[in-house]
């Protein structure tokens, strides 16, 4: 069996499951998608710490020629699709402990199979660590789903929006930076250049995502603040280019990040205005927003 087959298969199965969940629960479809992106955003943080910073394991889907990017693609298969969608399924259908244990056991078996089949390689990580963190993830997911369901406060909504946006921004920024190399932000810390670039890019994109979240959450219909946010980030990026911190494929690529910022703010703002629980409720009551 080719290495890419199980990775693609698991991703497709997870996506199909997510579609089924959304279609069967259309009345809360926006909350389901928001929750999935939120959990994926948290998973990206977890993966950044144990995988990028501490080199816990390596994926081997054998899809991309660059070994580290290939491993990152395998990581995305797990952290953006398989695990978050399974957690979304658990909370939407309020599964009991026995079924949750079966799902965690299934992940343990899949990881064991991946390890013995050389699709996946442990460095210092162990499969039972995964099971332990999945149990913690289920607990967190259940708590957060209830917070979103029953009158969430501003802190819960802001954090949810930030991590949901970070899933989108980090995923596309990885494509622009690591795969297309339109811009790079080397951290100058790791010997592997791709790992180093991914680490630097992720840290900067989390920084920009915080500002996306601020302008969408507090000034969601004010184009002036969105423009000021983009200009502020562009000013930082011009300075980084001058200092040799941000490297561009060619001078025209200076516009890549501002266009990226605009796209994420526009997409995030649209979702916030039409589907975000807090904003929709405020609009129904006729109260001032932002």
C-alpha positions in Angstrom: 0.0 0.0 0.0 1.3 3.5 -0.9 1.9 5.6 2.1 -0.5 8.4 1.0 -3.5 6.1 0.9 -4.3 5.8 4.6 -3.7 9.6 5.1 -6.0 10.6 2.3 -8.5 7.9 3.2 -8.7 9.1 6.9 -9.0 12.7 5.8 -11.8 11.9 3.3 -13.7 9.8 5.8 -13.4 12.6 8.4 -14.6 15.2 5.9 -17.5 13.1 4.8 -18.4 12.6 8.5 -18.3 16.4 9.0 -20.6 16.9 6.0 -23.1 14.4 7.4 -23.0 16.0 10.9 -23.7 19.5 9.3 -26.4 18.3 7.0 -28.2 16.4 9.7 -28.0 19.4 12.1 -28.6 22.3 9.8 -30.1 24.4 12.5 -26.7 24.6 14.3 -24.5 24.1 11.2 -22.6 27.4 11.8 -21.8 26.5 15.4 -20.6 23.0 14.3 -18.2 24.5 11.7 -17.1 27.2 14.1 -16.4 24.5 16.8 -14.5 22.3 14.4 -12.2 25.2 13.3 -11.8 26.2 17.0 -10.7 22.7 18.0 -8.4 22.5 14.9 -6.8 25.8 16.0 -6.1 24.4 19.5 -4.7 21.3 17.9 -2.3 23.4 15.8 -1.0 25.0 19.0 -0.5 21.6 20.5 1.2 20.3 17.4 3.4 23.4 17.2 4.7 22.7 20.7 5.2 19.0 20.6 5.9 18.5 16.9 7.7 21.6 15.6 9.5 22.7 18.8 10.2 19.4 20.4 10.3 17.0 17.4 8.0 14.4 18.9 7.3 12.4 15.7 7.4 12.3 11.9 4.6 11.6 9.4 5.5 9.8 6.1 2.6 10.3 3.7 5.1 10.5 0.8 3.1 13.1 -1.1 5.5 16.1 -1.1 9.2 16.0 -2.1 10.4 18.0 0.9 10.4 15.6 3.8 9.5 18.1 6.5 6.6 19.6 4.4 5.5 16.1 3.7 5.4 15.4 7.4 3.5 18.7 8.0 0.9 17.6 5.5 0.5 14.3 7.5 0.1 16.4 10.6 -2.6 18.5 9.0 -4.5 15.3 8.1 -4.6 14.5 11.8 -4.9 17.8 13.5 -7.2 19.6 11.1 -9.4 16.7 10.1 -9.3 13.4 11.9 -9.1 14.4 15.6 -11.1 17.7 15.5 -13.9 16.1 13.5 -14.1 13.1 15.8 -14.3 15.5 18.8 -17.0 17.5 17.0 -19.0 14.3 16.4 -18.7 13.4 20.2 -20.0 16.8 21.4 -22.8 17.3 18.8 -24.3 13.8 19.5 -23.5 13.9 23.3 -21.8 10.5 23.2 -21.6 8.5 26.4 -18.3 7.3 27.9 -18.4 3.8 26.4 -18.6 5.2 22.8 -16.0 7.8 23.5 -13.7 5.1 24.8 -14.3 3.1 21.6 -13.3 6.2 19.5 -10.2 6.8 21.6 -9.3 3.1 21.3 -9.8 3.3 17.5 -7.3 6.2 17.4 -4.8 4.1 19.4 -5.1 1.2 17.0 -4.7 3.5 14.0 -1.6 5.1 15.5 -0.2 1.7 16.3 -0.9 0.5 12.8 0.7 3.6 11.3 3.8 3.2 13.5 4.3 -0.5 12.5 3.6 0.2 8.8 6.2 3.1 8.8 3.6 5.7 7.9 4.4 7.4 11.1 7.5 7.4 13.3 7.9 8.2 17.0 10.9 10.0 18.3 10.2 10.3 22.0 6.3 10.3 21.8 4.3 7.2 22.8 0.9 6.1 21.6 -0.6 6.2 25.1 0.4 9.9 25.3 -2.1 10.4 22.4 -4.8 8.5 24.3 -4.2 10.6 27.4 -4.4 13.9 25.5 -7.5 12.7 23.6 -9.2 12.2 27.0 -8.3 15.7 28.0 -9.5 17.0 24.6 -12.9 15.3 25.0 -13.3 17.0 28.4 -12.3 20.4 27.0 -14.6 19.9 24.0 -17.6 19.1 26.1 -17.1 22.1 28.3 -16.5 24.5 25.4 -19.5 23.2 23.4 -21.7 23.9 26.4 -20.3 27.3 26.8 -21.0 28.1 23.1 -24.5 26.6 23.4 -25.7 28.3 26.6 -25.1 32.1 26.5 -21.4 32.4 25.9 -19.6 35.4 27.3 -17.3 37.8 25.3 -14.2 36.0 26.5 -15.4 32.6 25.2 -16.5 34.1 21.9 -13.3 36.0 21.4 -11.1 33.0 22.1 -13.3 30.8 19.9 -13.0 33.3 17.0 -9.2 33.6 17.4 -8.5 29.9 17.2 -11.0 29.3 14.4 -9.4 32.1 12.4 -5.9 30.7 13.2 -6.8 27.4 11.6 -7.6 29.2 8.4 -4.7 31.6 8.5 -2.0 29.1 9.5 -3.2 26.6 6.8 -3.1 29.0 4.0 0.1 30.8 5.2 1.9 27.4 5.2 1.0 27.0 1.5 2.1 30.6 0.6 5.3 30.4 2.7 6.5 26.8 2.8 5.1 25.3 -0.4 5.1 28.3 -2.8 7.9 30.2 -1.0 6.4 33.6 -1.8 7.8 34.8 1.4 9.8 33.3 4.3 10.3 34.2 7.9 13.3 32.3 9.2 13.6 31.9 12.9 17.3 31.0 12.8 16.9 28.4 15.6 16.5 25.0 14.0 19.1 23.2 11.8 16.4 22.0 9.4 15.6 25.0 7.2 12.0 24.1 6.5 11.3 23.4 10.2 12.9 26.8 10.9 10.7 28.6 8.4 7.5 27.0 9.5 8.2 27.9 13.1 8.9 31.6 12.3 5.9 31.8 10.0 3.5 30.3 12.5 4.6 32.6 15.2 4.1 35.7 13.0 0.7 34.4 11.7 -0.6 33.9 15.3 0.5 37.6 15.9 -1.5 38.8 12.8 -4.5 36.6 13.6 -4.8 38.3 17.0 -5.3 41.6 15.1 -7.7 40.0 12.7 -9.7 38.9 15.7 -9.7 42.3 17.3 -11.0 44.1 14.3 -13.6 41.5 13.4 -14.9 41.1 17.0 -14.9 44.7 18.1 -15.2 46.6 14.8 -16.8 44.0 12.5 -18.5 46.5 10.1 -16.0 49.3 10.2 -13.9 49.2 7.0 -11.7 52.0 8.3 -10.5 49.9 11.2 -9.9 46.9 8.9 -7.8 49.1 6.6 -5.9 50.5 9.5 -5.1 47.0 10.7 -3.8 46.0 7.3 -1.7 49.2 7.1 -0.3 48.6 10.6 0.7 45.0 9.7 2.1 46.2 6.3 4.3 48.8 8.2 5.7 46.0 10.4 6.4 43.9 7.3 8.2 46.7 5.4 10.4 47.1 8.5 11.0 43.4 8.7 12.0 43.3 5.0 14.4 46.2 5.6 16.0 44.4 8.5 16.3 41.1 6.6 13.8 39.3 8.9 11.2 38.8 6.2 12.5 37.5 2.9 10.5 37.8 -0.4 10.7 35.8 -3.5 10.7 39.1 -5.4 9.8 42.7 -4.6 6.2 42.2 -6.0 5.6 39.6 -3.2 5.5 42.6 -0.8 1.7 42.7 -1.6 1.2 39.0 -0.7 0.8 39.4 3.0 -1.5 42.5 2.8 -3.8 40.7 0.4 -3.7 37.7 2.7 -4.6 39.9 5.7 -7.5 41.4 3.7 -8.8 38.0 2.7 -8.8 36.6 6.2 -10.5 39.7 7.7 -13.1 39.7 4.9 -13.9 36.0 5.2 -13.8 36.0 9.0 -16.0 39.2 9.0 -18.6 37.7 6.7 -18.9 34.6 8.9 -19.0 36.7 12.0 -21.8 39.0 10.6 -24.0 36.2 9.4 -23.3 33.2 11.6 -21.5 34.1 14.8 -23.8 33.4 17.8 -23.1 36.7 19.7 -23.5 39.0 16.7 -26.6 37.3 15.3 -28.3 37.5 18.7 -27.4 41.2 19.2 -28.8 42.0 15.7 -32.0 40.2 16.4 -32.5 42.3 19.5 -31.7 45.5 17.7 -28.8 46.4 19.9 -25.7 48.3 18.7 -22.8 46.1 17.8 -19.1 46.4 17.6 
